[in-house]
Every structure is written in C-alpha cells, then in structure tokens.
Amino acid sequence: MIKMELPDKIPFDTSLPVVTDLINRSLLQSEKTIANMMRHLSASKGKQYRAQLLLAAAADGDGFVSKDALTTAAAIEILHLATLVHDDVIDNSSTRRGRQSVQSRFGKKPAVICGDYLFCKCFLMMADISKRYQDRFLDVAQGMAKICMGELRQYEHNRDTSLSVMEYLRIISGKTAALFSLSLYAGGVLGGSEEKDIRLLTWLGFYIGMIFQLEDDCMDYRSDLATAGKNVQKDITEGVVTLPLIFAIAKKPQIRSQLQNFSLSPEDYQAIISEVCSLGGVDMTLDMADRYYGKAVKVLDRLSDNKKRTLLRPILEKVKLRNY
C-alpha cells in the first residue's frame, strides 16, 4: 500500500479535500483483480459527514487537525463504504449515491469480496495509528461490532410488522449511530480532548447518527431518486420495517394484513406508502428526530472546548436540515 506524505497538521477548513484524496488514492492503488470496482467506488461521492465530524472533533484550539486525524477520517469513510457495499448486496439495491451499485454492476459475490477488501483497507490505514493508541483499540473494536450487530438485527426483523419503536431504535443505534459515535470518539481521542469531553463527543455522535437514520427513513417515503441519490420507496418493498411504518401500523393495525408478506404490486405498495404519510408516520418520525436534535444541542453546549463547538455545530445543522 503506497503511503501519501502528509504534513503534521493542516487547517480544518482545508482538511476534507485531503481526506477525499486519501480515500481515492487508497481505492485506486488496489490489486488489478479488484481495480474496476475500486474505480467505480471512487467516482461515487457522499457527503462524508462522519469524516467531517471526526476532523472537527480532532481540531486543536487554533483549528488545525493532525495527520493521524486525516488518516483516521479516511479510514472511517472507507469502513462506511464497506458497510454500504454489503448493505446493497443484502438489500439487492440497484443504485447507490445516484449511480449503479457495486452488486448491480459487478455481481453479488464480487461485491461481498469488495466490501471485505474495503474493511481490510480501513485496518491497514489505521494500523500504525493504533500502535500509538493501544489502550483505545478495544473501544474501536466494540464500536465496529455494534455496527455489525445492528445490521444483523435489521435482517432478523425483516418483514416484522410487529416490530416496536424501542426495538427499531435499538437496531439503528447499532446499524447507523454506532459509526457516527465512533467517528466523534476517535476525533476526541486524536484531538487530545479531556475524558469528559470524549464522553460527550461520543454521545453527540450517537444522537447525530440517530437523527441521520430517522431522516433517512423519511426520505424513503417522500423523496425521489434525484433528491435522495439512492433507491427510494424501497424499504417497504424489501420488507425493511422503519419508524414511519411502525407509527402508521400503531394507528391502523389493518396495514399488517394489507402488506400480505410484502408481496404486493407496485400500485399497492404506493397506496400503502401514501397511507403511511397521511397517517402521520413520517411527521412523527421527524418529531423524534427533532427530540434527538435537542439532545445533541444540549451535549454540544456542554463541551468545554469552544473551538470544537464552533466547528461541530454547522455539521449538526447540515445533518438535521438535509433535503428530502
């Protein structure tokens, strides 16, 4: 793996493009047998919220971030990319970020190997850094395990129209929020934060991750492909029960029988989607996202580091105000 020379520290405002370059270099410097998939992935640009949060949490009082933070931010985004590739295989998704998914273009088996390869890339990038933070490695490993368990719980509850609100929140606390939490935890550690602030940053990441996923659930019911950059109105057709549907079923239990094991025509699915919206399922989910936003703001205000608060707040607002 060819290393990219990095300065000891750079301004936060110029750090994200460097992370993007690190990601692209890592993807493109791959073995020939997997190079086409890596090129395909490198052309797909996400918002990189997890990297942004890590970099902001890692910034010092003068607004500079270290090369370790840059490398870890790139590794976290590659880890996220790995989970997306595997998600698309599990969900049989044809698009991702507005482009053809890896599994759709190259096949399921190559996509699984691609996801595994991305995990390895993540570990390779963090290998040297982990030596300097050996006492933190267990926390990182536990965070990664939570992500896997969240995905497994979602799979176990596929087509489960009896899924409760609390059970669903437990699923997404691992599936999505754990990586946001890990990103801010890592940023706090790399930025030399006090233990109190590291704990606060970890909770902030959790709340931001919950907001992100709940609003993502709403996009699936209200957005189109051009806005969301991914398959929309697909959760329900694939048997993925999310909070808008859970809330709608609580108001109208007959929806369970309407779903008929999720074997419906496109027209019938569209009718149920419209019903979920009219019953307030989406609005109630957004209300819950607002409650997590309130918690996030309170945690953010408790941070002792004013510079980190200043850098993190706009990212929180961007996550909360995503268009859908």
Secondary structure, 3 states (H helix, E strand, C coil): CCCCCCCCEEEHHHHHHHHHHHHHHHHHCCCHHHHHHHHHHHCCCCCCHHHHHHHHHHCCCCCEEEHHHHHHHHHHHHHHHHHHHHHHHHHCCCEECCEECHHHHHCHHHHHHHHHHHHHHHHHHHHHHHHHCHHHHHHHHHHHHHHHHHHHHHHHCCCCCCCCHHHHHHHHHHHCHHHHHHHHHHHHHHCCCCHHHHHHHHHHHHHHHHHHHHHHHHHHHHCCHHHHCECCCCCCCCCCCCHHHHHHHHHCCCHHHHHHHHCCCHHHHHHHHHHHHHCCHHHHHHHHHHHHHHHHHHHHHHCCCHHHHHHHHHHHHHHHCCCC
